[in-house]
Amino acid sequence: MTMGLGGSNPLVDVHVHLYPDKDAGQQAKDSYVIWEYGDDPGVQFATVAGDMTDLATTYGQAGFDRAVVVHLFDTALARADAMDRLAPGRSPDEPAHVTAAVDKAVAEAVAEAMRASNRWVAEMARANPLVEVLITLDPTVLTGREIVDHLTELADAGVRGVKLHPVSQGILPIDPRLHAIYDTCSDAGLVVLSHSGPGHRGDASARPSEFGPVLQRWPSLRLVLAHLGGASWQETAELAGTYPQVAFDLSEIIEWVGAPHAPSATDLTELIRHIGADRVMLGSDFPWYDPVRTANLVDGLPGLGTEERAAILGGTAVRLLDLERR
């Protein structure tokens, strides 16, 4: 058992996903293809679907002090659902004014679905002291003004910040539509945790080097890059050296050690020591992976000292995310 957030050995997972029911969680897991690391070196995936029961049971039984939900919203699925409801059997020959009206209604429905999804996950956090939340914001769905209003609303309700996924959202980290998020989070001291790794379609990408302009323009932004850069991990050391304010989680990449485009265990240890364990946090990407197994993989990394392991497993997260403040 851990000693709690104020004790000597807190245990915190900063990269957790939560779904409203088991069907939704399983659909998300089945539809998300992990492509960037190459051939599977024997990865062990978790069997749970990731609803609130799964989360509470998994983290409660393992003695975690916090599970930080980095919320995602499937814009494409929401848009398809809205189209099915608002324009079933839509004709390609409809007049332009009808097309415009339908497109506007669909866009409004998707935006409201995103807001409702964030309000739901924020309520889950309020109801469970184990859970903290970073909400999802897609600047292709909400305008800058809508982003500020919604983020302010939920920050007042206790959410810790924002989860971004530039690759899924079809943008680059410096996209002007993200500036309202960076401005608001920087001013309010909120966290931005972003997926990091190469893109695989169009211009969307989130390589560590592509966050340099963000960190240059918003030097006080509390930015965390997930996956230690993913398959772009060889860019991470330079970014970390140039911008000491950026932090990282090691979700997913630690499970893929040994894959063609992932580091070896020794490479991973060297990268963590280069960055500093005081800037690296445990993340499991639950329910894709089991957080207890991920913590054990951290314990098994060669060459890390006791204090470094303790920092990664929870101490760094408590400090960087202000988790003693509830």
TIMAR-52594 format. One line per 10 residues: for each residue x, y, z of C-alpha. Coordinates in pm, whole numbers, plus 50000, padded with zeros to 5 digits. Layout:
! TIMAR-52594
X:Y:Z | ...
END
This chain:
! TIMAR-52594
50000:50000:50000 | 50113:50355:49937 | 50155:50624:50199 | 49915:50868:50035 | 49977:51197:49860 | 50138:51352:50161 | 50348:51044:50239 | 50672:50905:50107 | 50553:50679:49826 | 50248:50809:49638
50125:50606:49341 | 49967:50806:49058 | 49869:50718:48702 | 49853:51035:48490 | 49723:50876:48168 | 49386:50705:48215 | 49082:50685:47987 | 48726:50649:48112 | 48413:50550:47922 | 48044:50581:48014
47986:50205:47978 | 48171:49888:47886 | 48040:49883:47529 | 48178:50231:47460 | 48514:50140:47610 | 48544:49820:47416 | 48446:49996:47092 | 48721:50254:47152 | 48979:49983:47216 | 48875:49779:46914
48882:50077:46677 | 49215:50232:46783 | 49505:50086:46584 | 49849:50119:46744 | 50067:50144:46436 | 50368:50359:46510 | 50603:50123:46697 | 50610:49846:46437 | 50572:49476:46508 | 50427:49379:46846
50712:49250:47069 | 50469:49062:47295 | 50265:49349:47437 | 50016:49250:47708 | 49687:49436:47677 | 49441:49474:47964 | 49112:49287:47942 | 48888:49550:48105 | 48676:49791:47899 | 48731:50104:48108
48402:50213:48262 | 48384:50363:48611 | 48346:50024:48776 | 48658:49895:48601 | 48853:50206:48696 | 48747:50208:49063 | 48815:49837:49102 | 49152:49837:48924 | 49298:50142:49095 | 49131:50091:49431
49254:49735:49472 | 49606:49831:49363 | 49632:50114:49617 | 49668:50404:49373 | 49628:50751:49520 | 49504:50911:49198 | 49397:50815:48848 | 49414:51116:48615 | 49158:51078:48337 | 49277:51232:48011
48943:51248:47839 | 48893:51180:47469 | 48600:51259:47244 | 48547:51082:46913 | 48459:51371:46683 | 48414:51151:46377 | 48174:50918:46558 | 47978:51211:46702 | 47950:51368:46358 | 47827:51040:46206
47569:51001:46483 | 47449:51358:46431 | 47419:51302:46056 | 47214:50987:46113 | 46978:51177:46343 | 46951:51506:46156 | 46986:51405:45792 | 46897:51039:45738 | 46898:50944:45372 | 47062:51272:45275
47061:51333:44899 | 47370:51458:44714 | 47132:51665:44497 | 46986:51875:44781 | 46991:52256:44735 | 47288:52448:44869 | 47082:52625:45135 | 46963:52288:45268 | 47320:52155:45276 | 47434:52462:45468
47152:52433:45720 | 47217:52065:45780 | 47592:52118:45815 | 47530:52396:46070 | 47292:52178:46271 | 47537:51887:46269 | 47825:52110:46380 | 47617:52247:46666 | 47515:51896:46771 | 47876:51774:46774
47988:52077:46978 | 47714:52018:47234 | 47800:51647:47249 | 48160:51737:47329 | 48054:51975:47605 | 47816:51712:47748 | 48092:51449:47743 | 48325:51679:47936 | 48057:51765:48190 | 47994:51396:48244
48358:51311:48310 | 48396:51616:48537 | 48103:51490:48741 | 48268:51148:48768 | 48573:51318:48919 | 48365:51516:49166 | 48194:51195:49278 | 48515:50993:49328 | 48815:51123:49524 | 49042:50883:49335
48981:51058:49001 | 49119:51380:48853 | 49028:51499:48503 | 49175:51673:48202 | 48890:51749:47961 | 48899:51705:47585 | 48893:52008:47356 | 48889:51982:46977 | 48943:52320:46807 | 48791:52181:46488
48463:52155:46681 | 48460:52456:46914 | 48550:52815:46830 | 48809:53002:47032 | 48540:53181:47230 | 48355:52856:47295 | 48678:52693:47410 | 48748:52969:47662 | 48394:52965:47798 | 48375:52588:47831
48722:52552:47981 | 48653:52830:48231 | 48325:52666:48329 | 48485:52330:48404 | 48804:52471:48557 | 48576:52640:48809 | 48425:52294:48870 | 48768:52147:48950 | 48910:51995:48630 | 49290:52013:48607
49333:52110:48243 | 49308:51978:47887 | 49399:51666:47691 | 49496:51721:47325 | 49549:51469:47047 | 49678:51661:46742 | 49709:51346:46531 | 49348:51237:46587 | 49227:51596:46554 | 49406:51643:46222
49622:51940:46323 | 49973:52039:46430 | 50061:52148:46786 | 50111:52512:46681 | 49783:52533:46486 | 49630:52878:46549 | 49303:52716:46655 | 49484:52580:46961 | 49605:52919:47077 | 49294:52987:47287
49368:52667:47482 | 49732:52759:47539 | 49644:53116:47636 | 49377:53012:47885 | 49574:52727:48041 | 49891:52932:48066 | 49710:53221:48235 | 49514:52995:48473 | 49796:52751:48555 | 49607:52458:48404
49783:52153:48260 | 49789:52065:47890 | 49868:51697:47833 | 49913:51617:47467 | 49964:51301:47270 | 50309:51301:47115 | 50435:51097:46825 | 50445:51099:46446 | 50139:51140:46226 | 50024:50893:45967
49777:51082:45752 | 49777:51430:45603 | 49966:51702:45786 | 49859:51599:46137 | 50156:51527:46362 | 50274:51564:46721 | 50647:51493:46714 | 50836:51638:47015 | 51020:51885:46790 | 50686:52026:46677
50612:52144:47032 | 50918:52369:47039 | 50731:52670:46896 | 50455:52618:47154 | 50697:52617:47444 | 50881:52915:47300 | 50562:53120:47271 | 50405:53006:47602 | 50703:52961:47839 | 50480:52931:48147
50253:52666:47994 | 50237:52350:48206 | 50281:52110:47915 | 50306:51732:47951 | 50387:51519:47647 | 50250:51167:47656 | 50443:50855:47555 | 50784:51027:47584 | 50746:51116:47217 | 50619:50775:47103
50794:50652:46790 | 50956:50998:46771 | 51126:50936:47108 | 51470:51015:46967 | 51364:51383:46944 | 51261:51399:47309 | 51600:51455:47472 | 51671:51767:47268 | 51330:51918:47340 | 51364:51843:47711
51711:51997:47719 | 51597:52314:47543 | 51275:52363:47741 | 51311:52263:48107 | 50944:52343:48174 | 50808:52052:47967 | 50728:51723:48141 | 50643:51377:48012 | 50457:51057:48081 | 50582:50715:47973
50245:50561:47888 | 50238:50302:47610 | 50602:50340:47506 | 50714:50140:47811 | 50487:49854:47701 | 50638:49852:47350 | 51004:49837:47456 | 51189:49627:47202 | 50961:49703:46907 | 51135:49828:46588
51048:50196:46644 | 51056:50194:47025 | 51353:50224:47260 | 51516:49932:47435 | 51487:49917:47813 | 51837:50062:47839 | 51751:50339:47591 | 51442:50424:47796 | 51638:50445:48119 | 51900:50668:47956
51628:50897:47818 | 51458:50926:48156 | 51786:51002:48330 | 51870:51263:48065 | 51534:51436:48119 | 51532:51380:48496 | 51286:51162:48687 | 51145:51482:48836 | 50992:51549:48491 | 50869:51197:48403
50547:51039:48529 | 50383:50698:48531 | 50108:50660:48274 | 49936:50337:48174 | 49690:50436:47897 | 49428:50231:48085 | 49217:50044:47972 | 49458:49948:47691 | 49719:49848:47948 | 49711:49745:48314
49847:50012:48552 | 49990:49757:48796 | 50188:49595:48516 | 50305:49939:48398 | 50425:50025:48750 | 50610:49693:48762 | 50776:49773:48429 | 50899:50101:48577 | 51038:49909:48875 | 51215:49679:48632
51392:49944:48426 | 51767:49889:48452 | 51980:50146:48626 | 51717:50362:48796 | 51768:50444:49163 | 51508:50411:49437 | 51438:50784:49446 | 51404:50800:49068 | 51151:50516:49068 | 50951:50676:49347
50942:51005:49158 | 50815:50842:48838 | 50557:50628:49020 | 50392:50926:49185 | 50611:51189:49344 | 50659:51387:49024 | 50285:51383:48948 | 50191:51502:49296 | 50424:51799:49258 | 50366:51891:48893
49988:51846:48900 | 49934:51992:49250 | 49752:51677:49353 | 49756:51758:49722 | 49513:52036:49630 | 49162:51900:49584
END
